[in-house]
Amino acid sequence: MHLAYPAVLSALLFCTGLYGVLARRNAILVLMSVELMLNAVNLNLVAFDVWLSKTAEETLHSGQALTLFTIAIAAAEIGIGLAIVLAVHRNRGTSDIDRLRDTAEGHESEGHETDTPATETGAEKAEATA
């Protein structure tokens, strides 16, 4: 098999994952897109390992070893990532990335009225702290 077939498939998978990371608003879908990108890298590692082992006299299979390492890292990443997303969803009620960024920066949500009282004057603040 030619090296071009897995390389093209890997490029398509990586581009699909990159589009998912850039276009999606849901944190879980972004994590799935990152996993897709990591799988594209794994496919490239194995394909180039097979291609290089045909030409080399000694076969070390370093691409396959790196693939196993990448799979272990990806499993840890998805476990920790899902735990963080679930904790944030419990605390804030959403996993929408744009809304989470806005609340982290202190911006008000669009279209929501606040129930905060009018701002206090300097004298009222001094009395409250005394």
C-alpha positions as CSV (number, residue, x, y, z in Angstrom):
1,M,0.0,0.0,0.0
2,H,1.2,3.5,-0.8
3,L,2.0,6.0,1.9
4,A,-0.3,8.5,0.3
5,Y,-3.5,6.7,1.2
6,P,-3.1,6.8,5.0
7,A,-1.5,10.3,4.8
8,V,-4.5,11.7,2.9
9,L,-6.9,10.0,5.3
10,S,-4.9,11.4,8.3
11,A,-5.0,14.9,6.8
12,L,-8.8,14.7,6.3
13,L,-9.3,13.5,9.8
14,F,-7.1,16.2,11.2
15,C,-8.9,18.9,9.2
16,T,-12.2,17.6,10.4
17,G,-11.1,17.7,14.0
18,L,-9.6,21.2,13.6
19,Y,-12.9,22.4,12.1
20,G,-14.7,20.9,15.1
21,V,-12.4,22.6,17.6
22,L,-12.8,26.0,15.9
23,A,-16.5,25.9,15.1
24,R,-18.2,24.0,18.0
25,R,-19.6,25.8,21.0
26,N,-20.2,22.7,23.2
27,A,-17.2,21.7,25.3
28,I,-17.8,17.9,24.9
29,L,-17.9,18.2,21.1
30,V,-14.6,20.2,21.3
31,L,-13.1,17.3,23.3
32,M,-14.3,14.8,20.7
33,S,-12.7,16.9,18.0
34,V,-9.4,16.9,19.8
35,E,-9.6,13.1,20.1
36,L,-10.2,13.0,16.3
37,M,-7.1,15.1,15.8
38,L,-5.0,12.8,18.0
39,N,-6.3,9.7,16.1
40,A,-5.1,11.4,12.9
41,V,-1.7,11.8,14.4
42,N,-1.7,8.2,15.5
43,L,-2.6,7.0,12.0
44,N,0.3,9.1,10.6
45,L,2.7,7.7,13.1
46,V,1.8,4.1,12.3
47,A,1.8,4.7,8.5
48,F,5.3,6.3,8.5
49,D,6.6,3.6,10.9
50,V,5.5,0.9,8.4
51,W,6.9,2.9,5.5
52,L,10.2,3.4,7.2
53,S,10.5,-0.1,8.4
54,K,10.4,-1.4,4.8
55,T,13.6,0.6,4.0
56,A,15.5,0.1,7.3
57,E,17.3,-3.1,8.1
58,E,16.5,-2.8,11.8
59,T,12.8,-2.5,12.7
60,L,12.4,-0.6,16.0
61,H,8.7,0.2,15.5
62,S,9.1,3.5,17.3
63,G,6.0,4.9,15.5
64,Q,3.9,2.2,17.1
65,A,5.4,2.8,20.5
66,L,4.7,6.5,20.2
67,T,1.1,5.7,19.1
68,L,0.6,3.6,22.3
69,F,2.0,6.5,24.3
70,T,-0.4,9.0,22.5
71,I,-3.4,6.7,23.2
72,A,-2.5,6.6,26.9
73,I,-2.2,10.4,27.0
74,A,-5.5,10.8,25.1
75,A,-7.3,8.5,27.5
76,A,-6.1,10.5,30.5
77,E,-6.9,13.8,28.7
78,I,-10.5,12.7,28.0
79,G,-11.0,11.5,31.5
80,I,-9.8,14.7,33.1
81,G,-11.5,16.9,30.4
82,L,-14.9,15.2,31.0
83,A,-14.6,15.6,34.7
84,I,-13.9,19.3,34.3
85,V,-16.7,19.8,31.9
86,L,-19.2,18.0,34.2
87,A,-18.0,20.0,37.2
88,V,-18.4,23.3,35.3
89,H,-21.8,22.2,34.0
90,R,-23.0,21.5,37.6
91,N,-21.8,24.9,38.8
92,R,-22.8,27.1,35.9
93,G,-25.6,25.1,34.2
94,T,-24.1,25.2,30.8
95,S,-21.2,23.8,28.8
96,D,-21.4,26.4,26.0
97,I,-17.8,27.7,25.6
98,D,-18.8,31.3,24.7
99,R,-21.1,31.7,27.7
100,L,-18.5,30.2,30.0
101,R,-15.8,32.6,28.7
102,D,-18.2,35.6,29.1
103,T,-19.0,34.7,32.7
104,A,-15.4,34.1,33.5
105,E,-14.5,37.6,32.2
106,G,-17.3,39.2,34.2
107,H,-19.4,40.3,31.2
108,E,-23.1,40.2,31.4
109,S,-25.0,37.8,29.3
110,E,-26.8,39.3,26.3
111,G,-30.5,39.9,26.9
112,H,-30.5,39.2,30.6
113,E,-31.4,41.8,33.1
114,T,-29.6,42.0,36.4
115,D,-31.4,42.2,39.8
116,T,-28.6,44.2,41.5
117,P,-29.5,47.2,43.4
118,A,-28.5,50.7,42.5
119,T,-24.9,51.6,43.2
120,E,-24.1,52.8,46.6
121,T,-22.6,56.2,47.3
122,G,-19.3,56.7,49.1
123,A,-21.0,57.6,52.4
124,E,-23.1,54.5,52.4
125,K,-20.0,52.3,51.7
126,A,-18.2,54.0,54.5
127,E,-21.0,53.3,56.9
128,A,-21.3,49.7,55.8
129,T,-17.6,49.1,56.5
130,A,-17.4,51.0,59.8
